[in-house]
Amino acid sequence: MISEKMAFGRRIGMILLAGCLLAGCASTQKRTEKEEAYRKIGINAMEAKNYTAAIEAFDNALEQAGAVGANEVDICYYKAAAQYAAGNLSDAIATYDTMLEYDGKDAEAYFLRGCINLNRKESEKAQEDFASAVKYADDLEMYLAIYNSLNGAGYESEGRAYLEQALEKKPGKKAKNYTVRGRIYFLKGDLNEAVENLAKAVEKGDTNANLYLAQAYEASGDPAQAEACINAYIEVYPKSSVSYNQLGRRALEDGDYGEAIGRFEEGLSLEEVTNEQELRSNLIAAYEFSGEFERAEELMQEYIKDYPGDEAAAREHRFLARNKNEETGTE
């Protein structure tokens, strides 16, 4: 995705027309290497929250492309995310516009553009994008994603309509669809249907469904079954950020705070962290319980900068600050 719609369209055309004129395999390989190098620079810049540098790097990566394929589309997604994070919502919209001109059935691009339109208070455009997203989606998970976006933006009734639409669809053979159905029933408070669908998802091979099934069993008053589900997940994915979080929580409950800190930090050190906020919150708690209030306060200051909407964390921050001041004798 390029910053301006017309520029991207012209670039795509030029790339396709010039593709057969590239000077041999060596030149193509060099351009591919440069493209990947710029891509990595962009990702690193995003992790450092230097979004301007990230956008520039992704532009440079796309300029090296000899054709439009999966890798270029992936770079476009990164660029749109960087534009959004930088607050350049119009640019991000334009990027998704050009992607959808290239592939008019890209469900994720419709969904993400819809989320930005929702952020811009353009609910009608958002609803149009969401309707297209579910039309082209491969499974029912898109319905749940749209519900979360609408509900989070205050459109609760519109969001719940998507949940009902999902339940009207036949799950077919995909395990993930049963997982989605189970999660929806859990949201609706129907624990029996939630357990039944999530158990079916596990049976069909979706290991991730164990985590949601554990929640359903816990809510049903069956902690033993919940623990068995968590163990089943950890057995398959022992090195995942979710597993490290679960192991850390167990150590925390057992009073082994050093072990808990180690587990949470291991989870955060992974290349792919899917539950960073929860891991960071739990790590702060582990340091607090261990009596290392100064370290807990340092981590909390970083946490509330990244998650300013967490009111409970803000209260905890004030508590830690008071505790640290009492220890040092400062006001």
KELO-262414 format. One record per residue (C-alpha): y, x, z; residue number from 1; residue in three letters. Coordinates in Angstrom, 1 decimal, always signed. Layout:
Y X Z NUM Ala
...
***
This chain:
+0.0 +0.0 +0.0 1 Met
+3.4 +1.4 -0.9 2 Ile
+6.6 +0.5 +0.8 3 Ser
+7.9 -1.7 -2.1 4 Glu
+6.0 -4.1 -4.1 5 Lys
+7.2 -3.2 -7.6 6 Met
+6.9 +0.5 -7.0 7 Ala
+3.3 +0.0 -5.9 8 Phe
+2.5 -2.1 -8.9 9 Gly
+4.0 +0.5 -11.3 10 Arg
+2.1 +3.2 -9.6 11 Arg
-1.2 +1.4 -9.8 12 Ile
-0.6 +0.9 -13.5 13 Gly
+0.3 +4.6 -14.1 14 Met
-2.8 +5.7 -12.2 15 Ile
-5.1 +3.6 -14.2 16 Leu
-3.6 +4.6 -17.5 17 Leu
-3.5 +8.3 -16.7 18 Ala
-7.0 +8.4 -15.1 19 Gly
-8.8 +9.5 -18.3 20 Cys
-6.1 +12.3 -18.9 21 Leu
-6.7 +14.2 -15.7 22 Leu
-7.4 +17.9 -16.5 23 Ala
-11.1 +18.1 -15.7 24 Gly
-13.3 +17.9 -12.6 25 Cys
-11.7 +20.8 -10.8 26 Ala
-8.2 +19.1 -10.9 27 Ser
-9.7 +15.8 -9.8 28 Thr
-11.5 +17.4 -6.9 29 Gln
-8.3 +19.1 -5.8 30 Lys
-6.3 +15.8 -5.9 31 Arg
-9.1 +14.1 -3.9 32 Thr
-9.0 +16.9 -1.3 33 Glu
-5.2 +16.5 -1.1 34 Lys
-5.5 +12.7 -0.8 35 Glu
-7.9 +13.1 +2.1 36 Glu
-5.7 +15.7 +3.8 37 Ala
-2.6 +13.5 +3.6 38 Tyr
-4.7 +10.6 +4.9 39 Arg
-5.7 +12.6 +8.0 40 Lys
-2.1 +13.7 +8.5 41 Ile
-1.0 +10.1 +8.4 42 Gly
-3.7 +9.0 +10.9 43 Ile
-2.8 +11.8 +13.3 44 Asn
+0.9 +10.8 +13.0 45 Ala
+0.0 +7.2 +13.8 46 Met
-1.9 +8.4 +16.9 47 Glu
+1.2 +10.3 +17.9 48 Ala
+3.3 +7.2 +17.3 49 Lys
+5.3 +8.9 +14.6 50 Asn
+5.2 +6.1 +12.2 51 Tyr
+7.8 +7.4 +9.8 52 Thr
+5.8 +10.5 +9.2 53 Ala
+2.6 +8.4 +8.9 54 Ala
+4.1 +6.2 +6.2 55 Ile
+5.3 +9.3 +4.3 56 Glu
+1.9 +10.9 +4.5 57 Ala
+0.1 +7.8 +3.3 58 Phe
+2.5 +7.6 +0.4 59 Asp
+1.7 +11.2 -0.5 60 Asn
-2.0 +10.4 -0.2 61 Ala
-1.7 +7.5 -2.7 62 Leu
+0.2 +9.7 -5.1 63 Glu
-2.9 +11.9 -5.4 64 Gln
-5.2 +9.1 -6.4 65 Ala
-6.8 +9.3 -9.8 66 Gly
-7.9 +5.6 -9.6 67 Ala
-7.8 +2.7 -7.2 68 Val
-10.9 +2.3 -5.1 69 Gly
-12.1 +1.7 -1.6 70 Ala
-10.5 +4.9 -0.2 71 Asn
-7.1 +3.9 -1.6 72 Glu
-7.4 +0.4 -0.2 73 Val
-8.2 +1.9 +3.2 74 Asp
-5.1 +4.1 +3.0 75 Ile
-3.1 +1.0 +2.2 76 Cys
-4.3 -0.7 +5.3 77 Tyr
-3.3 +2.2 +7.4 78 Tyr
+0.2 +2.3 +5.8 79 Lys
+0.8 -1.4 +6.4 80 Ala
-0.3 -0.9 +10.0 81 Ala
+2.2 +2.0 +10.4 82 Ala
+5.0 -0.1 +8.8 83 Gln
+4.2 -3.0 +11.2 84 Tyr
+4.1 -0.6 +14.2 85 Ala
+7.5 +0.9 +13.1 86 Ala
+9.0 -2.7 +13.1 87 Gly
+9.3 -2.7 +9.3 88 Asn
+7.8 -6.2 +8.9 89 Leu
+9.3 -6.8 +5.5 90 Ser
+7.8 -3.6 +4.2 91 Asp
+4.4 -4.4 +5.7 92 Ala
+4.6 -7.9 +4.0 93 Ile
+5.4 -6.2 +0.7 94 Ala
+2.5 -3.9 +1.1 95 Thr
+0.1 -6.8 +1.7 96 Tyr
+1.6 -8.6 -1.3 97 Asp
+0.7 -5.7 -3.6 98 Thr
-2.8 -5.4 -2.2 99 Met
-3.4 -9.1 -2.8 100 Leu
-2.1 -8.7 -6.4 101 Glu
-4.8 -6.0 -6.8 102 Tyr
-7.5 -8.1 -5.0 103 Asp
-6.7 -11.7 -4.6 104 Gly
-9.8 -12.3 -2.5 105 Lys
-9.1 -9.8 +0.3 106 Asp
-9.6 -12.0 +3.3 107 Ala
-8.4 -9.3 +5.8 108 Glu
-5.2 -8.7 +3.9 109 Ala
-4.4 -12.5 +3.9 110 Tyr
-5.2 -12.6 +7.7 111 Phe
-3.0 -9.6 +8.5 112 Leu
-0.1 -10.9 +6.4 113 Arg
-0.5 -14.2 +8.1 114 Gly
-0.2 -12.5 +11.5 115 Cys
+3.1 -10.9 +10.5 116 Ile
+4.4 -14.1 +9.1 117 Asn
+3.5 -15.7 +12.5 118 Leu
+5.4 -12.9 +14.2 119 Asn
+8.4 -13.6 +11.9 120 Arg
+8.3 -17.3 +13.0 121 Lys
+7.3 -18.4 +9.4 122 Glu
+4.4 -20.6 +10.6 123 Ser
+4.0 -22.4 +7.2 124 Glu
+3.5 -19.1 +5.3 125 Lys
+1.2 -18.0 +8.1 126 Ala
-0.9 -21.1 +7.8 127 Gln
-1.2 -20.6 +4.1 128 Glu
-2.4 -17.1 +4.6 129 Asp
-4.9 -18.1 +7.2 130 Phe
-6.3 -20.8 +5.0 131 Ala
-6.9 -18.2 +2.3 132 Ser
-8.4 -15.8 +4.8 133 Ala
-11.1 -18.2 +5.9 134 Val
-11.7 -19.2 +2.2 135 Lys
-12.7 -15.7 +1.3 136 Tyr
-14.1 -14.4 +4.6 137 Ala
-17.8 -13.4 +4.6 138 Asp
-18.5 -14.8 +8.1 139 Asp
-17.2 -17.1 +10.8 140 Leu
-15.5 -14.3 +12.8 141 Glu
-12.3 -14.9 +10.8 142 Met
-11.9 -18.3 +12.4 143 Tyr
-12.0 -16.8 +15.9 144 Leu
-9.5 -14.1 +14.9 145 Ala
-7.1 -16.7 +13.6 146 Ile
-7.5 -18.8 +16.7 147 Tyr
-6.6 -15.8 +18.9 148 Asn
-3.5 -15.1 +16.8 149 Ser
-2.3 -18.7 +16.8 150 Leu
-3.1 -19.3 +20.4 151 Asn
-1.3 -16.0 +21.4 152 Gly
+1.8 -17.1 +19.5 153 Ala
+1.9 -20.5 +21.3 154 Gly
+0.2 -22.6 +18.5 155 Tyr
-2.7 -23.7 +20.8 156 Glu
-3.6 -26.9 +19.0 157 Ser
-3.5 -25.3 +15.5 158 Glu
-5.7 -22.5 +16.9 159 Gly
-8.3 -24.9 +18.3 160 Arg
-8.5 -26.6 +15.0 161 Ala
-9.9 -23.4 +13.6 162 Tyr
-12.5 -23.3 +16.3 163 Leu
-13.6 -26.8 +15.4 164 Glu
-13.7 -25.9 +11.7 165 Gln
-15.9 -22.9 +12.5 166 Ala
-18.4 -25.0 +14.5 167 Leu
-18.6 -27.4 +11.5 168 Glu
-19.8 -24.6 +9.3 169 Lys
-23.5 -23.8 +9.1 170 Lys
-24.2 -20.4 +10.7 171 Pro
-26.8 -19.5 +8.0 172 Gly
-28.9 -16.3 +8.6 173 Lys
-26.1 -14.0 +9.8 174 Lys
-26.5 -13.0 +13.5 175 Ala
-22.7 -12.5 +13.8 176 Lys
-22.1 -16.2 +13.0 177 Asn
-24.2 -17.2 +16.0 178 Tyr
-22.2 -14.7 +18.1 179 Thr
-19.0 -16.4 +17.0 180 Val
-20.4 -19.8 +17.7 181 Arg
-21.5 -18.7 +21.2 182 Gly
-18.0 -17.3 +21.9 183 Arg
-16.4 -20.5 +20.7 184 Ile
-18.6 -22.6 +22.9 185 Tyr
-17.8 -20.3 +25.8 186 Phe
-14.0 -20.9 +25.2 187 Leu
-14.7 -24.6 +25.2 188 Lys
-16.5 -24.4 +28.5 189 Gly
-19.9 -25.4 +27.1 190 Asp
-22.0 -22.7 +28.7 191 Leu
-25.4 -24.1 +27.7 192 Asn
-24.5 -24.0 +24.0 193 Glu
-22.8 -20.6 +24.5 194 Ala
-26.0 -19.1 +26.0 195 Val
-28.2 -20.7 +23.3 196 Glu
-26.1 -19.4 +20.4 197 Asn
-25.6 -15.9 +21.9 198 Leu
-29.2 -15.6 +22.7 199 Ala
-30.0 -16.5 +19.1 200 Lys
-27.5 -13.8 +17.9 201 Ala
-29.3 -11.2 +20.1 202 Val
-32.6 -12.3 +18.7 203 Glu
-31.3 -11.9 +15.2 204 Lys
-30.2 -8.4 +15.9 205 Gly
-26.5 -8.5 +17.0 206 Asp
-26.6 -6.1 +20.0 207 Thr
-22.9 -6.7 +20.7 208 Asn
-23.7 -10.3 +21.5 209 Ala
-25.3 -9.1 +24.7 210 Asn
-21.8 -8.5 +26.2 211 Leu
-20.7 -12.0 +25.5 212 Tyr
-24.1 -13.4 +26.7 213 Leu
-23.6 -11.5 +29.9 214 Ala
-20.2 -13.2 +30.4 215 Gln
-21.9 -16.6 +29.8 216 Ala
-24.7 -15.9 +32.2 217 Tyr
-22.2 -14.6 +34.8 218 Glu
-20.1 -17.8 +34.4 219 Ala
-23.4 -19.8 +34.7 220 Ser
-24.1 -18.2 +38.1 221 Gly
-26.9 -16.0 +36.8 222 Asp
-25.8 -12.3 +37.6 223 Pro
-29.3 -11.0 +37.1 224 Ala
-29.5 -12.1 +33.5 225 Gln
-26.0 -10.9 +33.0 226 Ala
-27.0 -7.4 +34.2 227 Glu
-30.0 -7.4 +32.0 228 Ala
-27.8 -8.2 +28.9 229 Cys
-25.4 -5.3 +29.8 230 Ile
-28.4 -3.0 +30.2 231 Asn
-29.7 -4.0 +26.8 232 Ala
-26.4 -3.1 +25.2 233 Tyr
-26.1 +0.2 +27.0 234 Ile
-29.7 +1.1 +25.9 235 Glu
-28.7 +0.7 +22.2 236 Val
-25.2 +2.2 +22.5 237 Tyr
-25.2 +4.6 +25.4 238 Pro
-22.3 +6.7 +24.1 239 Lys
-19.9 +3.8 +23.2 240 Ser
-16.6 +3.3 +24.9 241 Ser
-17.9 -0.1 +26.1 242 Val
-20.9 +1.5 +27.7 243 Ser
-18.9 +4.1 +29.4 244 Tyr
-16.6 +1.4 +30.8 245 Asn
-19.6 -0.6 +32.1 246 Gln
-21.1 +2.5 +33.7 247 Leu
-17.8 +3.4 +35.2 248 Gly
-17.4 -0.1 +36.7 249 Arg
-20.8 +0.1 +38.3 250 Arg
-19.9 +3.5 +39.8 251 Ala
-16.6 +2.0 +41.0 252 Leu
-18.5 -0.9 +42.7 253 Glu
-20.9 +1.5 +44.3 254 Asp
-18.0 +3.5 +45.7 255 Gly
-18.8 +6.6 +43.7 256 Asp
-15.2 +7.1 +42.5 257 Tyr
-15.7 +10.6 +41.1 258 Gly
-18.5 +9.3 +38.8 259 Glu
-16.3 +6.3 +37.8 260 Ala
-13.4 +8.6 +36.9 261 Ile
-15.7 +10.7 +34.8 262 Gly
-17.2 +7.7 +32.9 263 Arg
-13.9 +6.2 +32.1 264 Phe
-12.5 +9.5 +30.9 265 Glu
-15.6 +10.0 +28.7 266 Glu
-15.0 +6.6 +27.1 267 Gly
-11.4 +7.4 +26.4 268 Leu
-12.2 +10.8 +24.9 269 Ser
-14.4 +9.2 +22.2 270 Leu
-13.2 +9.2 +18.6 271 Glu
-13.6 +5.4 +18.4 272 Glu
-12.3 +3.5 +21.5 273 Val
-12.5 -0.3 +21.1 274 Thr
-11.4 -1.1 +24.7 275 Asn
-8.7 +1.4 +25.5 276 Glu
-6.6 -0.9 +27.6 277 Gln
-9.5 -1.9 +29.9 278 Glu
-10.7 +1.7 +30.2 279 Leu
-7.2 +3.0 +31.1 280 Arg
-6.7 +0.2 +33.7 281 Ser
-10.0 +0.9 +35.3 282 Asn
-9.3 +4.7 +35.3 283 Leu
-6.1 +4.0 +37.2 284 Ile
-8.0 +1.9 +39.7 285 Ala
-10.6 +4.6 +40.2 286 Ala
-8.0 +7.2 +41.0 287 Tyr
-6.3 +4.8 +43.4 288 Glu
-9.6 +4.1 +45.2 289 Phe
-10.3 +7.8 +45.4 290 Ser
-7.0 +8.3 +47.2 291 Gly
-5.4 +10.2 +44.3 292 Glu
-2.3 +8.0 +44.3 293 Phe
-0.1 +10.6 +42.5 294 Glu
-2.4 +10.8 +39.5 295 Arg
-2.9 +7.0 +39.5 296 Ala
+0.9 +6.6 +39.4 297 Glu
+1.3 +9.1 +36.5 298 Glu
-1.3 +7.2 +34.5 299 Leu
+0.3 +3.9 +35.4 300 Met
+3.7 +4.9 +34.1 301 Gln
+2.1 +5.7 +30.8 302 Glu
+0.1 +2.5 +30.8 303 Tyr
+3.0 +0.1 +31.4 304 Ile
+4.9 +1.8 +28.5 305 Lys
+2.1 +1.0 +26.2 306 Asp
+1.3 -2.4 +27.7 307 Tyr
+4.6 -3.8 +29.0 308 Pro
+3.3 -7.4 +29.1 309 Gly
+0.7 -6.6 +31.8 310 Asp
+2.5 -8.1 +34.8 311 Glu
-0.3 -7.3 +37.2 312 Ala
+0.0 -3.7 +36.2 313 Ala
+3.7 -3.8 +36.8 314 Ala
+3.1 -5.0 +40.3 315 Arg
+0.5 -2.3 +40.9 316 Glu
+3.0 +0.2 +39.6 317 His
+5.4 -0.7 +42.3 318 Arg
+2.7 -0.5 +44.9 319 Phe
+1.6 +3.0 +43.8 320 Leu
+5.2 +4.2 +43.7 321 Ala
+5.8 +3.0 +47.3 322 Arg
+2.5 +4.6 +48.4 323 Asn
+3.4 +7.9 +46.8 324 Lys
+6.8 +7.9 +48.4 325 Asn
+5.3 +7.2 +51.8 326 Glu
+2.9 +10.2 +51.3 327 Glu
+5.8 +12.5 +50.3 328 Thr
+8.3 +11.1 +52.8 329 Gly
+10.8 +10.2 +50.1 330 Thr
+12.7 +6.9 +49.6 331 Glu
***
